[in-house]
Structures are given as C-alpha cells and as structure tokens.
Amino acid sequence: MTSRNVLIWNPAAGARLAAEILALVRQSLAESGQTFTEYETDAPEHASKIGVELRSQAHGESASEPLTVILLGGDGTTQEFLSGLFESCSDQQQLPDLRIVLVPTGTANALYSALYPPASSSRHEPLEDSTQHGWRLRSLRAYISSLKPAKAEGSFRLYPLTLANTTVHEEDSIPKEVLTHLITSHALHAAILRDSEELRESHPGIERFKMAAQKNVTSWIDGELVLRRAPTAGLPLQKYNPRSRKFDEVEGEGSVVEGPFFYIASMTTDRLEPSFVPAPFGFAEASSSASSSSLARPPQCLDVVLIRPLKDPQVQGESTLQARQTFAEKRVTPITQGMYDEGKHVNLVYPTVEGRLEERIREDVEGVDVIDYWRVGGWEWTPVSGRKGHAVLNIHLRAHTHPRSPSTASRLYSRRSRLSRRRID
C-alpha cells in the first residue's frame, strides 16, 4: 500500500536549526525516491492548522492511505500538530494510519530522547552516524530503512504513541479539552513550565527549567487526586513497590490520594530531557519487544508520579513555611539527583532502622515510600480549600487516554541495532 508523505518544519523551534537540518532531510528523502508535501509553520498554532487540514483530507480518496509525517521541530510542534489532527473524537474511525518520523530541532526534545536515550540508559543504542547532525536523523533513517524491499531483520521498529485527553475547568470558565502526548502536570512541574517561558529569550537552553524550579521549590499545592484504572484495556490500578521493584495491583476501580503535593506529573514517556527521568518505566515498548515481566508502561495507561511532603517524618505533618523550607533543603536535592540518575528516585524511602527513623533517604531499606508511582487509566484532580498553610489553585483537571490512542494508527519510527475507591493517606 502506498503512503502519503508530509514534511512539516518549524523554523522558530529551539535554536532555530530547522532550516539547516531541512537540507539534509530533503536530500535523504530524494535519494530514497520519496515524494512529499512540504509545510513550513509561520506562526504559533500553525502546526495545529496543518493537522486540521490533513484531517480533512482523510475524508476523501486518500483516507485509506497510511499517513507518514516527518516533523522538524520540538515537542511543542509535535503537540500542536497532533492537537489539530485529533481535534475531535467523533470522527476517529476516519483518521488515517499515522506514522511519525521525528527530526528534533527543539529545546528539550523529550519524545525523541525517549526514543534514543543517552548512554546511561539501559535502552541506549550506539550512534552509527558521527557527523554533526547525525544523531537528529536516526528516526528518519529508520523510516527509509523500512522502505527497502529486503529489510534487514531488526533494522527498524514502530513504537506506540499514547495520547491523553485532559479537561481543564478553571473557576468561572468553560471547560477546555487539551490533547497531550508527553505530560500533564500540576504543582512544581507546571510552575516550572509557566516561569521558564519568561526566561526563553534570555536563556533559550534547558538551563531555564532549572532556574524556574529553584524559584518554586518551596511551593506546595493542596487538593485531592482520584486515580482510576483502565477498564477498557482490562488493566488494574497499579502502584510501584520500591522494595520488590515491581508494580502491585490495587483492588477496586480507583483510589483517592490526598495532598498537599509538591510534584504531580502524569506521563506517557520516561524522560523530559535526555537525562531527566521522572517516570523511569513510562516509555511504552514496541509490541514486538515487550514481555509480560517488563515494567514498561502499557500503551493504554498513564504513569503518574507524585511527591507528597507530609509523608516525610521531618515535616511532622505541617505545611508551615519552615516545613516547606526544610523539605526543600533536605529532600529536593537527593530526589532530583535520582531523577537525573535514570529515575532511581522511585526507589527512595524514608528509612526506619530498628524502629528509628533515619534522616537520610535511601534505597533498599524498610520505610515509607518517598515517591508515589502509579499506573492508571485516568485521573481527576480537585482543589481543596480552607486548609491553613496550603496553596490552592482553583483548577479542576481530568485526564484519560485518548480513544484513538493507543492503536497501530499512531506510531513512531525508531531504528535499532539489534468507582469503588480506596483512600490513600
């Protein structure tokens, strides 16, 4: 079956290298004999409009053809395009078989980093092209490899792309639907994204995220999080156990987790930068390589990472400024170091040794989990007001996997070298 090829490039993404990389992409496609329709984005949200246009074409004669989209941009460009393409769920059966080829030219390039993680990751694969921009063309080469009549076994792999629908309901406003393909966040991570935008012009690299984190390190957000299983996929609610290093099943349709929260991240990937790994099991493996013993996230689920400071014995159940400063001074650094060490933070506990609480958090001991790592089908956040010392944002959030996701219709090219509810206090 023939495939429609579309090339979308964003000249304003990241360090504005897309135009330079574009010449290499055009050359590679031409040498492989591929024709394509090219779009250049020229304004914010233009990629979304392109997605809407391609979606409308799916109603015509080309609806039965697979759609291969080569994206030159960052995570924002990808999110805009997917939002436009999957704008409405009502016509999902008329959408084409979508395959995405990523050529990263953004800032963090989180999705591409998940496909091709650094050498510190167990999923790392050696780079075959040592030229300046060779690392950016790995997904493109995987796609071109798939076109060859005699494909080398294991020369490429398609990974599922999970999409999530999030409903945002702010006070005195109409609920808004938002499509995400990497993360939906609240508390610290959401504050980092907000404040880092103000630093984009002066600090275009990833250092601006660390600066924004330092600004918000003593902020906690109060609310209630309801976590739900994925019934359509027949999957139970699960919670990671740092002692067994496995996910345990949680009975019932859902669980209620109470704040305050320091960190809330609902993820469909493991990392947000090449070495920053908040959800170490969040990358969904290709179906051909997944095993029943794998901790990798099933494509029908979301991985939710929570940090609740009141679990820390040194905080002593208080949300005073002094308690928040104590948590920031003594806990944030080792947790962050774990996130930058391939996600080892999920194994940290507040240790209890011979009945005594130790001050230093560490792995492989009995105690209280520092991180709540859940595997869910959806969740709902509700703010809680009236508790002294807690910050409250009057934003209601509800997220679940997109009905079009995951399926074989949304995939990423990668090259390879070989309510019954429980309350949680």
C-alpha positions in Angstrom: 0.0 0.0 0.0 1.3 3.5 -0.9 1.8 6.1 1.8 1.2 9.8 1.8 4.4 11.7 2.9 4.1 15.0 4.6 7.1 17.1 5.8 6.4 19.8 8.4 9.2 22.0 9.7 9.2 24.8 12.2 12.0 27.4 11.6 11.4 29.0 15.0 11.8 25.9 17.1 14.6 25.7 19.7 17.9 27.2 18.5 16.4 27.8 15.0 18.3 25.0 13.3 15.4 23.5 11.4 16.3 25.3 8.1 19.9 23.9 8.3 18.7 20.3 9.0 16.0 20.6 6.4 18.5 20.3 3.6 19.8 17.0 5.0 16.2 15.7 5.3 15.3 16.7 1.7 18.4 15.0 0.4 17.8 11.8 2.3 14.2 11.6 1.1 15.2 12.4 -2.5 17.9 9.7 -2.5 15.3 7.2 -1.3 12.9 8.1 -4.1 10.2 9.5 -1.8 8.0 12.4 -2.7 6.3 14.5 -0.1 4.2 17.6 0.5 6.0 20.2 2.5 4.7 22.7 5.0 6.6 25.4 6.8 5.0 26.8 10.0 5.0 30.6 10.1 3.2 31.4 13.4 2.2 29.9 16.7 -0.5 27.2 16.3 0.2 26.9 12.6 1.1 23.2 13.0 -2.3 22.7 14.5 -4.0 24.1 11.4 -1.9 21.8 9.3 -3.1 18.9 11.3 -6.7 20.1 10.8 -6.1 20.3 7.0 -4.6 16.8 6.9 -7.5 15.5 8.9 -10.0 17.0 6.4 -8.2 15.2 3.6 -8.8 11.9 5.4 -12.5 12.2 4.4 -11.5 11.9 0.7 -10.0 9.3 -1.5 -6.7 9.4 0.4 -8.4 8.2 3.7 -7.3 4.6 3.1 -3.6 5.5 2.6 -1.2 5.5 5.6 0.0 9.0 6.5 3.7 9.4 7.2 4.5 12.8 8.8 8.1 13.9 9.1 8.3 16.6 11.8 11.2 19.0 12.2 10.6 20.9 15.4 10.4 20.3 19.1 7.9 18.8 21.5 5.6 21.9 21.1 5.5 21.5 17.3 4.5 17.8 17.7 1.9 18.7 20.3 0.3 21.4 18.1 0.2 19.1 15.1 -1.4 16.2 17.0 -3.9 18.5 18.6 -5.1 19.6 15.2 -5.2 16.1 13.7 -7.1 14.6 16.6 -9.2 17.7 17.3 -12.4 15.8 17.7 -13.0 12.2 18.8 -16.3 11.8 16.9 -14.6 11.1 13.5 -11.8 8.9 14.9 -12.7 6.0 12.6 -12.0 8.1 9.5 -8.5 9.1 10.6 -5.6 7.5 8.6 -3.0 5.1 9.8 -0.5 7.7 11.2 3.2 7.2 11.4 5.5 9.9 12.7 9.2 10.5 11.9 10.9 12.8 14.4 13.7 15.1 13.4 14.5 17.0 16.7 15.2 20.7 16.4 13.6 21.9 19.6 15.0 22.6 23.1 14.4 19.5 25.3 13.2 17.1 22.5 11.7 14.9 25.2 9.9 12.5 22.9 13.0 12.0 20.7 15.1 11.5 23.8 12.8 8.7 24.9 13.2 7.0 21.5 17.0 7.4 21.6 18.1 7.8 25.2 21.7 8.6 26.3 24.4 6.0 27.1 23.3 6.0 30.8 20.0 4.3 29.8 19.6 0.5 29.5 17.8 1.2 26.2 20.7 3.1 24.7 21.8 2.1 21.2 25.1 3.2 19.7 25.0 6.1 17.2 26.1 4.9 13.8 26.5 8.4 12.2 29.1 10.6 14.0 28.5 13.7 11.8 27.4 16.9 13.4 23.7 16.3 13.0 23.7 12.5 12.6 22.0 12.0 15.9 19.0 14.0 14.7 18.4 11.8 11.7 18.0 8.4 13.4 14.2 8.2 13.1 14.4 9.4 9.5 16.9 6.6 8.7 14.7 4.1 10.4 11.8 5.2 8.1 13.9 5.0 5.0 15.2 1.5 6.1 11.5 0.4 6.3 11.0 1.2 2.6 13.7 -1.2 1.3 12.3 -4.3 -0.3 14.6 -6.6 1.7 14.5 -5.1 5.1 17.3 -6.2 7.5 15.8 -8.0 10.5 15.5 -5.6 13.4 16.6 -2.6 11.3 13.6 -0.5 12.5 10.8 -0.6 15.0 7.5 1.1 15.4 6.6 2.4 18.9 3.1 3.2 20.0 2.3 6.8 20.8 -0.1 7.3 23.7 -2.3 10.4 23.6 -4.2 11.8 26.6 -7.3 13.9 26.8 -7.2 16.4 29.6 -10.2 18.5 30.6 -9.3 21.8 32.3 -12.0 23.6 34.2 -11.0 26.9 35.8 -13.3 28.7 38.1 -16.0 30.7 36.3 -14.9 29.4 32.9 -16.0 26.9 30.3 -14.2 23.5 30.4 -11.5 23.2 27.8 -10.2 20.0 26.2 -6.5 19.7 25.8 -4.6 16.9 24.0 -1.2 15.9 25.4 1.4 13.4 24.2 4.1 13.7 26.9 2.9 15.1 30.2 0.1 16.7 32.1 1.3 18.3 35.3 0.4 20.4 38.3 2.3 21.7 41.3 6.1 22.2 40.8 6.4 20.9 37.2 3.5 23.1 36.0 5.1 26.1 37.7 8.4 25.4 36.1 6.8 25.3 32.6 5.0 28.6 33.4 8.0 30.5 34.7 10.5 29.1 32.2 8.6 30.7 29.4 9.5 34.1 30.8 13.2 33.0 30.5 13.0 31.7 27.0 14.5 34.7 25.3 17.4 35.3 27.8 18.0 31.6 28.4 16.9 29.5 25.3 18.5 26.3 26.6 17.3 23.8 29.1 19.0 25.7 32.0 15.9 27.9 32.2 13.9 25.0 33.6 16.4 24.6 36.5 16.1 28.3 37.2 12.3 28.1 37.3 12.5 25.1 39.6 14.6 27.0 42.1 12.0 29.8 42.2 9.2 27.4 43.1 11.0 24.9 45.3 9.0 25.8 48.5 5.5 25.8 46.9 3.0 23.0 47.7 -0.4 22.6 46.1 -3.4 21.3 48.0 -6.1 19.1 46.5 -7.4 15.6 46.0 -6.4 13.2 43.2 -8.7 10.4 42.2 -6.8 7.7 40.3 -8.8 5.3 38.1 -7.9 2.0 36.4 -8.1 1.4 32.6 -11.2 -0.8 32.4 -11.4 -0.8 28.6 -8.0 -2.4 28.4 -8.8 -4.8 31.2 -5.9 -3.4 33.3 -6.0 -2.9 37.1 -4.8 0.1 39.0 -1.2 -0.4 40.0 1.4 1.1 42.4 5.1 0.7 42.2 6.8 -1.0 45.2 10.4 0.1 45.7 11.2 -2.9 47.8 10.1 -5.6 45.3 10.9 -3.3 42.3 7.6 -4.3 40.8 4.1 -2.9 40.3 1.5 -4.2 42.8 -2.2 -4.4 41.8 -4.5 -2.2 43.8 -8.1 -3.5 44.3 -11.1 -1.6 43.2 -12.0 0.9 40.5 -9.9 3.7 41.9 -8.1 5.3 44.8 -8.2 8.7 46.4 -4.8 10.4 47.2 -4.8 13.5 49.4 -2.4 16.4 49.3 -0.7 18.7 49.7 1.5 17.9 46.7 5.0 19.1 45.8 5.1 17.3 42.4 2.4 15.9 40.1 3.2 14.5 36.7 1.0 12.3 34.5 3.4 10.9 31.8 3.4 8.9 28.6 7.2 8.9 28.4 10.0 8.3 30.8 12.1 11.4 30.4 11.6 15.1 29.7 15.2 15.8 28.8 17.8 13.3 27.7 19.0 12.7 31.3 15.9 13.8 33.3 13.8 10.8 34.0 10.8 11.4 36.3 8.9 8.2 35.3 11.6 5.5 34.6 9.1 2.9 33.3 6.9 5.4 31.4 8.2 4.6 27.8 5.9 2.2 26.1 7.9 -0.6 24.4 7.1 -1.8 20.9 4.7 -4.7 21.0 7.4 -7.0 19.4 9.8 -6.4 22.2 7.5 -6.1 25.3 7.3 -9.0 27.7 5.0 -10.0 30.5 7.8 -9.3 33.0 8.6 -5.9 31.6 7.9 -2.8 33.8 7.4 -0.7 30.7 4.1 1.2 30.7 1.3 -0.5 28.6 0.3 2.0 25.9 -3.3 2.1 27.3 -2.1 3.6 30.6 -0.7 6.7 32.1 2.2 6.8 34.7 1.5 9.2 37.5 4.4 10.4 39.7 3.6 12.1 42.9 5.6 13.7 45.8 3.6 14.3 49.0 5.8 16.1 51.6 3.6 15.2 54.6 4.9 11.7 54.3 8.3 12.9 55.4 8.7 12.4 59.1 10.8 15.5 59.4 8.0 17.6 58.1 5.9 16.3 61.0 2.6 16.8 59.2 2.9 20.5 58.9 2.7 22.9 55.9 4.3 25.9 57.5 7.0 27.9 55.7 9.6 26.3 57.9 8.4 22.8 57.0 8.5 23.7 53.3 12.0 25.1 53.6 13.1 22.0 55.5 11.7 19.7 52.8 13.4 21.9 50.1 16.7 21.9 51.8 17.0 18.2 52.8 14.8 16.3 50.3 14.7 18.0 46.9 18.4 17.5 46.1 18.5 13.7 46.5 15.2 13.3 44.8 16.3 15.4 41.8 19.6 13.5 41.7 17.7 10.3 41.4 15.6 11.8 38.5 18.9 12.6 36.8 20.3 9.1 37.5 17.9 7.2 35.2 14.9 7.5 37.6 16.4 6.0 40.8 14.3 8.4 42.9 11.4 6.0 42.7 13.3 3.5 44.9 13.9 6.0 47.7 12.3 5.6 51.1 12.3 7.4 54.4 14.1 4.7 56.3 13.1 3.0 59.5 16.0 1.1 61.1 15.3 -0.9 64.3 12.2 1.2 64.9 14.1 4.5 64.5 13.6 7.0 61.7 16.8 7.9 59.9 17.3 11.4 58.5 18.8 10.4 55.1 16.5 9.0 52.4 17.9 6.0 50.6 17.2 2.7 48.7 16.9 -0.9 49.7 15.6 -0.4 53.3 12.3 -0.6 55.1 10.3 2.6 55.5 7.9 5.0 53.9 8.0 5.5 50.1 9.2 8.9 49.1 7.6 8.7 45.6 4.1 7.5 44.8 4.4 6.0 41.4 1.0 4.9 40.0 -0.1 3.3 36.7 -3.6 4.4 35.8 -6.2 4.6 33.0 -7.2 8.1 34.1 -7.4 10.6 37.0 -9.2 13.6 38.3 -7.8 16.5 40.3 -9.9 18.6 42.5 -8.6 21.6 44.6 -9.2 21.7 48.3 -9.6 25.0 50.1 -9.7 26.0 53.7 -6.5 24.3 55.0 -4.2 26.7 56.6 -0.7 26.9 55.0 -1.7 25.2 51.8 -1.7 26.9 48.4 -4.9 26.3 46.3 -5.3 26.7 42.6 -9.0 26.6 41.6 -8.4 24.5 38.5 -10.1 21.1 38.0 -8.3 18.6 35.9 -9.4 15.3 34.4 -7.3 13.1 32.2 -7.6 9.8 30.4 -6.1 8.1 27.4 -7.4 9.3 24.1 -10.0 6.9 22.5 -7.8 6.9 19.4 -4.8 6.0 21.5 -3.0 3.8 21.6 -3.5 1.8 18.5 -1.5 0.9 15.5 -2.6 4.2 14.0 -0.2 6.4 16.0 3.3 5.1 15.8 6.9 6.4 15.9 9.7 5.2 13.8 12.9 4.2 15.6 16.0 2.4 14.3 17.5 -0.3 16.4 20.8 -2.0 16.1 19.7 -5.3 17.4 -15.7 3.5 41.4 -15.2 1.6 44.4 -12.4 3.7 45.8 -9.6 3.4 48.3 -8.4 6.4 50.2 -4.6 6.7 50.3 -3.4 8.8 53.3 
